[in-house]
Amino acid sequence: MAVTVSLCMIVKDEERVLARCLESVRGAVEEIIIVDTGSTDATKEIAARYTDQIFDFVWIDDFSAARNFSFSKATQEFVMWLDADDVFTDADLAGFLRLKDSVPDTADVIMMPYHTAFDEDGKPVFMYYRERMVRRSTPHVWRGRVHEAIVHSGRVFYAENTAVTHKSVKTSYSDRNLRIYEKQAQEEPLGPRDLFYYGRELYYHGQYERAVRILKECLEKPDGWLENKIEACKILSYCYRGARQPDLALDALFSSFRFDSPRAEICCEAGALFMELENYKSAVFWFELALQIPSDEKSGAFVSKDCHGYLPCISLCVCYDRLGEPEKAREYNRLAGTYRPHSPAYLQNLRYFEARFANEPSAG
């Protein structure tokens, strides 16, 4: 028997995308709850086309507070969340309906892939798993003023044949998240997770010196999630690159090895840095290592699928060409094309090698 689902959303001024989201999930959930945190556009009117359960919540610079309020209104067996700029594709909606029919009795929390970046063919190239649904009877609570997450003690089930797609239409981002973190930092000590995301926000806003200080504080904490610490090393490296300090950028990447074995994403960043320094032999080492590292999508980490195939191959093509080994370069470009056959870089390289080898005299 299929489980029943309450979809709970928090929204503000989402008239451009809300109908797209709700249309994509129409008929797949038994209940839709919309919590509005202060819209001044047509958001609530659009929501009313899909549900009569629309509630107001005074915004207090705390996403978890709004999420917890929305979840408190749910009445169905499972509670699910989406953001207004999320959608189910037709294929993923079909997978979601099959999931509802097959959720094990032992599952309290359903983890689902979240696709957030795509290649030229619309294929996801960046993803991570999120706690997407939780059994209402399982103790749980949202925590975190920004980049909130569900804290629970339930048994976890990973859904593999359905995903949520993030399709943002924003062209610029406000300083809202940074402002919330700065207010929080004045009111209480920040834990490792908040320090990580605070540092990342500072990096996004080009405040490299402050970001370095906060990220280092995150890394020095004895607790905290392993994957956040590895990602913090990568963001720290970005800060040093932005400040034109490549040696420190490399040190930051290599410091991630204190926490666990190399990630393909870290190897690709190291390769890119050595390419910038025109040290192509060292770059080759790191890109070739990236190709050997298996992807662990269920680790919860941010996973760049390109770093496990396309990106190392297209970069190795450039490196070997610069090292005067055009045959190897062409072979890696061919491999890059097996991952992304319509990539502009792959197609440009293809034309380059066709012209280059056409002009070379044949052996004998």
C-alpha positions, 0 to 999 in steps of 0.5 A: 500500500502506498504511503501518503505524503504531505508536501510542506513548503516555505515561500516568499515572492516566488510568483515566477516559479511556484506554479511550475513546482506545484504543477510538477508534483500535482496529484503525487502528494495527498496534501500541500501546505504552503507557508508564506513568510511575507510575499508582496507579489502573487505567490499566495494567489498562485498557491491557492490554485493548488491548495487551501492550506496556506499559512502566514509566518512572520519571518525571523531570519531563521529558515528552520523556524519556518520549516518547523512551522510548516511541518507542524501542519502536516497530517499525512504519513510522511512529510516532504519538503521542496523549495519553490524553484525545485521540480520533478521531471516527468521521469522522476515523478514516475519514480516518485510514485513508484517509491511511494508504493515501495517504501519499506516499513523500516524506513523513517527518513527518505534520502533522495538525490538533489540535482543542481547543475546540468550539462549542455544536454540537460544531464545532471553533473552536480548532485548530493543526497538530501533528507527529502521525506521523514515519517511524521511519527519519527522524532525530528526537527529542522536546525540551522538558521541558514542551510537548515537540515533535519536532525532525526533519529530514524532509520534511513532509506536511499531512493535511487530511481527518483530525484528532485531537480533544482531549476533556479531562475535567479540571476543574482543573489542577495546578502541575506544569508551572510547577514543572518550568519553575521547576526547569529555570530554576534548572538552565539558561538557558531558550530562547525556546520554554521562556520563552514557555511558562513565561511562559504558565504564570505567567499561568495561575497569576495571577502577572502580574508574573513572567509579564511579566518572562519574556515580555519576556525571550522577546520580546527573544531574537533567535531563537525562532519567529515564532508564539510571539513573536506569541502571547507578545504576546497573553499579555503583554496578558492579564497587563496586563489582569489587572493592570488596565493597559489602556494597556499591554495595548494596547501589548503587542498592537500590539508583535506587529506588529513580527514580522508583519502583524496576526493576526485573533486580535490584532485581536479582542483589541484590539477587546475592549479598546476595548470595555471602554474604551467606545471603540466606534468604535476597537473597530469598526475592529479587529473589521472588520479581523479579518474581512478577514484570511485564516486560515492554519491551516498556519502552526503557530500557534494558530488561533481560527476564531471570530476569523475570523467569529463573534467579530468579527460578534457584537462588531460587533453590540454596538458598532453598537448602542451607537453608535446604528446598530441596522440595522448591528447587526442585520446583523452579528448575522445574519452571526454566526448564519451561523457559529454558528446556535445560539449563545446570544448570537446567539439572544438578540440575535435576540430583542432585535432582533425586539422592538426593530424590532417596536415601531418605527413603520413609515416613511410 
